[in-house]
Structure formats: C-alpha cells, structure tokens
Amino acid sequence: MARERKFSKDELYQLTKELLLHHGYEGFSFSLLADHLDVSRGAIYKYYKNKDELITDFMLHEMNQFLVELRKIEQYSGFDAQFDYLLEIILRKTEIHQLIGMSAQIPTEVNENVKRNKLELDKLHLDMYRYLQSFIQLGKDESRLKPHIANGLMLGFIFQSVAIPNHFGIPHSEWVQSIKEIISHGMFVSK
C-alpha cells in the first residue's frame, strides 16, 4: 500500500477556499478536494467528519484573520485614514462576503462541531460590525458622516458596495477609487 501524501492545514484551507469560490457550497466535496490535494478522501476524513465541519472550520480561520487585519484600523489617525485602510482591506479580501453568504447554506443539524462553528461565525460577523461602530462614530464626530443615518446602514452599505463584481474589467485602482468616490460623495453630479 502506498504512503499517503501529507498536506498542511494552510494547503488544505487554501484549496478549500479556491474550490468554494469556484464551485460554491453545493459543488464542493471531499472528492473534489482530495483530487486537488492528490490524496484519498480518507486522508481528509482523518481530520473532518464531513465537508460542513471543514468549511465552517476554514471560515472561522478566515474570519479571524480578517478581524486581526481589521483591528489595525486603530493605528490610523482620523476618519479619512481609517476609511482608506478599511476600503483597502475589504477590497483585498472581497471573498469574505462570499464566504459569509455561503455559511448561511450550511445546515446546523449536521453535528455539534458544525453547530458550534456556525454560532461562532455568527458572533464574529456581529463583532465585526460592532467593532466598526467606533469607526462610524469617529466619522460622525469629525463631521465627515451624516449624523442622522444609522451606523449599521452605513457599514452595510460600505461592505455591500465593495462586493459588487467588476464584470467590465475596470482596472483595480480605478475601481477602488470609483467605489470610494460613490461611497463618499454619491454618483449624482452637484447642481
């Protein structure tokens, strides 16, 4: 019997991410992952009972990494610098929204590990929004944001705006600048 090829957790997570983004939740399987890792499905089953355990474990890893980067926003002084940093990281990690959306497809009744992971994912998602409340409040304190618009709506708008797909192949720097301009000043010409 041949020796089973070893793979690292980073390699496993990277391929899981690529396959999820390419095939979606429904199209992802241990067979597909095993083929890309060049291992047997049994090698993956040594670590995870099913795809939902792996996917939720991977998503927790991704969300925690994103939050580590997000917390660095406090290193920037002033709302404008923090806004630039926030856009930079969420435009660099646009897949986080796709992954959060996929997490809604995962059934919680699979097993206790999946249930626990999904609860933690929901908590981290809410923590992300709560954490950014101080960013929004800073914008209001500096009179950069309109005080009558709800904080959650502003954050949702920022995060949803950057998730817009670039179907027309607009150069990345122009795309980023345009999103920033629309979020900051709208798309209507001043009269």
C-alpha positions, 0 to 999 in steps of 0.5 A: 500500500502506498504512503499517503501524501501529507498536506498542511492545514494552510494547503488544505484551507487554501484549496478549500477556499479556491474550490468554494469560490469556484464551485460554491457550497453545493459543488464542493466535496471531499472528492473534489478536494482530495483530487486537488490535494492528490490524496484519498478522501480518507486522508481528509476524513482523518481530520473532518467528519464531513465537508460542513465541519471543514468549511465552517472550520476554514471560515472561522480561520478566515474570519479571524484573520480578517478581524486581526487585519481589521483591528489595525484600523486603530493605528490610523489617525482620523476618519479619512485614514481609517476609511482608506485602510478599511476600503483597502482591506475589504477590497483585498479580501472581497471573498469574505462576503462570499464566504459569509453568504455561503455559511448561511447554506450550511445546515446546523443539524449536521453535528455539534462541531458544525453547530458550534462553528456556525454560532461562532461565525455568527458572533464574529460577523456581529463583532465585526460590525460592532467593532466598526461602530467606533469607526462610524462614530469617529466619522460622525464626530469629525463631521465627515458622516451624516449624523442622522443615518444609522451606523449599521446602514452605513457599514452595510452599505460600505461592505455591500458596495465593495462586493459588487463584481467588476464584470467590465474589467475596470482596472483595480485602482480605478475601481477602488477609487470609483467605489470610494468616490460613490461611497463618499460623495454619491454618483449624482453630479452637484447642481 
